[in-house]
C-alpha cells in the first residue's frame, strides 16, 4: 500500500495504532479479578413475611447480576456453606438474627475468620437484627466493641430500641451510597439509639429521621420499654443506617431496616442497600445508584416455609 502524502501517512499510522490498542482499552475497563461479595442469610425466623433472610439475599443477588466485575454468592442457614470463600471475599453481608444467636458469635472460630477478612482490608455489612451484639451480661460487652470496630456501631439490649414505626427520609448526605435516592417514607422495625464509636469517629450517618414522641414512648418490640434515656431525646434525629471507612482500608455498613420482606419492593429502600453492597466492595456506585426492578413473582420467590418451622 503506497502512502502519497505526509498527512495521509500520519492519519494511517494514527488509525493503525488506535486499532491495535482498542482491545487493551476495552480490557482495562473491566477488572481483571472480579470483586467477590458473600451474602450470609440467617436461618428461618419470625412469622411469614418477616425476617425472610434467604429470600432477601437471593433478591439482592438477582438485582446485582447485571453489575460487571462483581460475583455474588448466597449462603443460607446462618453461615457460609464453605468457609474457604471468606479467604478470597472482598466483602461480607450478614442478614440474619443477631444478639446471642448471631452467626458470627455462635462459634469463636467464626469471629476469627471475619476478623482475618477485616485485617486484610475486607469489608462487612450487617443488616437488621444482625447489627445487635450479644447481651452484655453474656459477653461483657466485647462483641459490641468488635462490631464498632468492624462497622462503626452496634445495637445493645436496653440501650438501643426497636419500635415498628414510619421513618421519613427527606434528605441524604453527599455519599456514594445515597446516589439516586429520592425522599421516601416506610414502615419497618427501624432500630435507633445505637451505640456508636466514641464521638462517632469515622462514622457517617446515611439514613436519618426524627421519631415521633409516641415512637420513643414505646412499646418497643423487646424489651417493651420505654427507656428514659430514649424518651429524653424527644424531637431529636436518630441514625438508622450508617457507614465507616476503617484505617485498614476496609469499609463497614450498618442497616437497621429489613424486618418486613415486602419493603424490598420499594425502589429507594432497595436501592440504598444495593448501593451499599457495591460500596463495601470498593466498586463505583453509578451516578443514579444501582438500577433494579422486581416483580410480584420475584417478591414471592424463595420465602421460608414458616409452617414447617
N, C-alpha and C positions, 0 to 999 in steps of 0.2 A: 504494500500500500504506500503510495507516494504522497507526502505532505508538502503542498506547494508553497505555503507562506508561514512566516514565524507565528502569526496569530493563530492560524489553523493548527500548527504544531502544538502550541500551548493549550488550546482547547482540547485537542485529542488526548494529551498527557493528563490533564486535569480530570477528564471524564474517565480515563482508564484507572487512575488512582482511586477515584471515588467508587468505581465499580468493584475494585479489588478489596476496598476497605468496608464495603457495605455489610458483609456477613459479620465482621468484627464489631461493627457498631450495633447491630441487632443483638449479638450475643451479650454485649456489655450491658444492655438494658434489662436482661433477665439474670437474677442472682445465680451464680454457678452452683451454690448449695442452697436448696430451699430451706426456709425457716420452718422449724417444727414446733407446732402448738399441740400440747397434750391437754385434753379435756377430761377431767375426772368427775364422773357422775355418781352421786350418792345412791345408796340402796333405797327401795320404796319407803315412803314416809308420808304421813298425813292422809287425809281423805282425798278422793279423786279430784283432780284439777289443781291440787296444791302440792308443792314440792315435787313437781314432775321433773326431777333432775335429768333422768336419762333422755326423755323426750326433748327437754330443753337443749341438752348438749347436741343431740342429733340435728336439731333445728339450726343451731349455730353452725354446725359443720356444713349443712346444706347451704346456708346463707353465705358462707365464706368460700364455697367451692370454686367460684369464678376468680378468686384473687390469685394472680400469677405469683409463683415463688413461695407459696405457703402450703404446707402439708398439715392437715388437721386430723388427729386421731381421737376417737372417743373410747373411754374405758369405763364401763358401768360397774355397779355394785361396790362403790366406795373406795376403790383403789385401782391402780393400773393393772392390766392383765399380765404385763411383763415389765418388771422393774428396770430392765435394760433400756427402755425407751427414755427414762429420765436422764440417762448418761449423755444423750445427744439432744435432748429437748432444749429449745430456746426459751420456752415459756410454758407454764402450767396454770390451768384454770381449775379451781376446785369449787364445784356447785353441789353442795351436799349438806347434810345435817352437821352441826358443829357442837360446841361445848365439849362435854366429856366424851361424846361419841364422834368427835371429829376424825375424819380419815387419817390425818397426819398424826394425831395424838393417840391413835389406837395401838401403836407399836413404836417404841423408841427408835427402832431401826428406820421407820418411815420418816421421822423428823430428820434424822441424819441424812437421808437421801435427798430430801428437799433442801436441806442446808448446803449440801455439796453443790446442788444446782445453783443456789444463791451465791455461794462463794466463788463460782466461776463466772458470775455476771448474768446468770439466768434470771428470769422474771416470774412473779407469782401474782395471780389474781384470785381473790376469794369472793364468792357470791352468796348473798343472803345469809342463811344460818351459818355458813362456813366462816363468816367473819368473827364468830364467837369463840373465844378461847375457853379453856377448861375453867370450872368453878375454882375460885381462889383457894377454898379450903381443901380442894383435891390436888391442886397443882402449885400452891404457894406463889401464884402469880407469874411463874416462869413462862408459861405458854403465851401469856399476854405480852410479855417483853419480846418474845420471839416473833409474834405476829406484828408488833410495832416495828421491829427491825425489818421484816420482810415487806409489809405493805403499808406501814405508817400508822395503823390504828387497830383496835380490837374492841369488840363488844364484850363487856364484862357484866356478869349477872349482878343485878341490884344497883349497878351504876348506870348502865345503859338500859334503854327500854324499847319495847317492840309493839306499839299500838298499831292497829289497822286504821289507816286514815288516807284522805285525799291530799297528796302533796302537789303543790302548784309550782312548776318550774318556769319562771318567766325570763330569766337571763342566765348567761353562761360566761365563764372566763375565756380568755383567748388561749385556747389549748387545743392540740390536735384531736383529743378525744371528743371534744364538743363540736367538731366541724359538721356542718349541715343540719344542726339541730334547730327545731322550731319550738316555741313555748308549748308546754303540754301539762296536763293535769291528770293524775291517775291514782286510783285507789290500790294500795298494796300494804303489806306489813313492813312499812318503812322504819328501820331502826334509827335511833338517834341517841344523843348523849354518849357518843363513842369516846373511849379513852384513847386519845392520840398521843403521839410523841410530845415531849415537853415543849411548849411554845410552838407546837405544830411544825417543828423543824423539818424542812424539806417537803412538807405535806401540802398538796394543792387541793382545795375543795372544788368539786365539779358539779354536783347536784346539791343545791342549797334551797331550802324553803323554810317558812315560818309556821310551825304547828299552831293550831288554834288552842285556846285555853282549855277547851273540853278534851282535846287530844292529850295535853300534858296532864290533865286531872285523871286520866285513865277511864276505865281499867285498861291495863296493858295485857298482852296475851299471857305472859308469865314472867315473874310473879305479878299479880294483878296491880299492885301499887295502890295509890300513886306514891312517887318518891318525892320528898320535899325538895331535894336539890334540882329535880327536873321541873317542878312547879315554880321554883324561884326564878326560872329563866323565861317566864311568860313574855311573849312579844319579841323574843329574840330568834334569830335564824339558827338553823341546825344543818349539819352536813350529812347527806345520805349517800354520797359517793365521793371518793377521793382518790388521789394517786400520789406516787412518790418516785423520785429518781434517787437511787442509792449511790453512795460514794464508789461502790464496786462496779458501777456501770449498769447494774440490773435495775429493773423497774417493778413497782408494785401497785396494785389497784384493789380497793375495797368497794363493793357494790352491795348495798343492803336490801335492794328490792329483789323481786323474783319469787315471791310467795305464790302468787296466782299465775298459773301457766298461760291463761288467756291474755295476760298483759303483753306477752311476746308478739301478739298480733298488732300492737301499736307500733307504728313506724319509728317514732322517736325513742321509745323505751328500748326497742330492739337495736336501734342504730347506735346508741351510746355504749351499749355493751359490746357490740361488734367492733366499733371504733377502738375501744379499749383493748380488745384482743389483738388487733393489729399493732397498736402502740406498744404493748408489752413485748411483742416480737421484734420491736425496733424496726418496723416497716412504716413506710409513709402512709398516712391516713389521707384518702382523697379529699380534695377541697370541699366537696359536698358530703363527706362522710361515706361510709360503706352503703352502697345502694343494694337493697334486697326487697323481696316481696314474698309473702307467704299466703297460701290458700287455706280455706277451711279444712281441706284434707290434710295439709301439712300440720295444722294445729292439732288435729285429732290423731295424728300418727304417733306410734311408739309409746303411748301412755301406759303407765304401770297398771298391772292388774291388782287394784287395791282390794277387790273382793277376796282374792287369794290370800293377801296379807292379813 
